[in-house]
Amino acid sequence: MVVEQIVLSNFRCYQQYAINFDGRSAVITGPNGAGKTSILEALHILAITKSFLPVDDSELIRHSSSTYRIESTVLHDGGSTIKIAIEYTKGIGKSVYTSITDSCSAQELIGLVPCVVLASLHKELFYGEPAVRRAFVDRILSQYSLSYKSALWRYRIALKQRNRLLQEGGSATNAELDAWTVELVKTSVELLWQRKHFVELFNQELSLIAASIAPPSVEPMLQYTIPWLPSECQPNTWGSFKDNLFTIIANHSTAMLATDSMRQSTQWGPQRDIFTFATETHPLYTVLSQGQLKIMLFAIKITEATILHQQTGRAPILLLDDVFSDLDKQNTASIQESVAKYSAKWQFFITAPSSIEILDPMSTFMHIQL
């Protein structure tokens, strides 16, 4: 997929701003506050329907306005042209339009334009709470697996309803609780099953890509553990049939019912899974320097893009926000060489304060000076 044009209306600092990329990758430079990251945010919203920064949509509207709108023209890998528009209005919400289906839901749009983003806050993939890495896995799987995206949506509804009934205590009927518990077990099976196979695929690709970018001093991997299941029921014991997993989780939900009722919330389920970027024995952040971690984060994002391309058959767009900051010359060169290599098949959008250090190795990129 290639973004050919984007138009911003009352978005962040832009009242009206249009960029024609002509299908090329781009380096966007300018001083702090010029709106570099905002362009990447807009591209991310067109692909994922929300910003990669922890902000509410109302905060993205330009001062004194009530609505923002983002429009784009995207060239599909198959040769067709797709138009996408997203509009958000205070008090009304978000509307999504495409030239394929006219109006559609945010859930339906996700995955149409595979997207990978690397921003400074993504160091939280190493240091942050488990929810950060669960969201990382969910975002990738939701872009290429319709069954996962559907199961995740249904799971969140079932979890909310089950927790409501647990909080109501005596006023909830056993039939209601049982029905939502069954739905929770069924969707948990789908999520855990796909997470297991995703981790296996991700680790195969990460090992190769990390070595090709800058050979690490350790073997990186994404570890997957399920602390709410006993050790004898971890992913390596499930075998090749989902039925085994359904029985395991159904039995566990029955065993946990008394605890759930006492604590008035569900104490088991995919919302408690643990993912860790690590070596065989230690988290990566304990054995790598800051520069090595940034290179590893870049390798993780290239791995993400590789999997999305493989699984969807569509080339992702990659958004790199200030990726070259705080890197020495050797690590900067490693990323430059990799970006130049992968830009032959993927479209990159890169922000930086200045183009002096980074444009030479990527001379084919469009340069946008703000």
C-alpha positions, 0 to 999 in steps of 0.5 A: 500500500502506498499513500499518495496524498493526505489532506488535513483540516483543523487537525492539530496545528493545521487549519488546511494542509495537503501533501502529495507524496507521489508514492514516495517515502518522505523525510519530514523536518522542522523545529519543535512544534512545527507539526512533524509528528502530527502528520504521522499521527494523521497517517496512523489515524487513517490506518488504525483510526486513532493516534499512536499518542495517548490522547483523546480525539477531542484534543486533536481538533485545532483550537477554536474548531469543533471538527477535524477531518483527515482525507487520503488517497491510497494506491492498493498493491493490486493497482486500484486507488482507494480514498479514505476519510475520517472525521471527528466532531465534538459531541457526535464522535467519529465517522469513517468513509472509504471509496470502497464501502462509503461509510464503515466502522472503525473496526472494519477499517483496521487492516485495510492499510497495514501500519507500523509506528516507531515513536520515542514512547515505544521504549515502554515495550521494554519497560512498561506495564504488561498492558503495553505489550498486550496492546502491541500484540493485539494491534498486529493480530487485529490488522491481519486476522479478522477472527482475532479482531472479532474475538477481541471485540466480543471478549471485551464485551463479555468481560465487561458484562461478566464483571457487571454481574459479579459486582451486582452479586445477588441480583445477578442470575446464574443463567446470565453469569453462565452465558457470559462465562461461556462467551468469555471462555470461547473468545479466550480460546481464540485469543490465546490460540492465535497469540501462541502462534503469533509469538512463534512466528514473531520470534522466527522473524525477529531472530533473523532481522535483528541479526541483519540490522546489527548483530545483537550480543544476545538472542532476542525473543518475545516470551509469552506466559499466562500467569492465571493458568497453572504451569502444566497448562502453559502454551507448550502443553496445549497440543494441536487441538483447540478443544484441549484449550477450551477444556483447560479454560472452562475448568479453570473458570469453574475453579475460579468462580468463588474467587471471582465472586468474592473480588467482584471481577474476573480474575482470569483471561487474556487481559492478564497475559504476560508478554516480555521482550527478553533473552532466555533468562533476562528482560532485554532492558537489563542486558542491553545499553540504551543505544542497543535497545533503540536498535532492537526496537527498530528491529522489532518494528521491522519484524512487525512490518514483515509479518503484516506484509506476509499475512495480509499480502499488502505492503505496510506503511512505516512511521518513524518519529525522531528515530535517529535521536540519541544514537551514535554514528554506528547505530545511526548508520545501521538504521539508515542502511536498513531504511534504505533497503526496506524502502524498496518495498515499503513506504516510510515517513520519517521525522527529524529536526534536521535533514543534514544527518539523514538524507544522504543515504536516503536520497530518493526520499521526498524532503518536506521542510516545515 
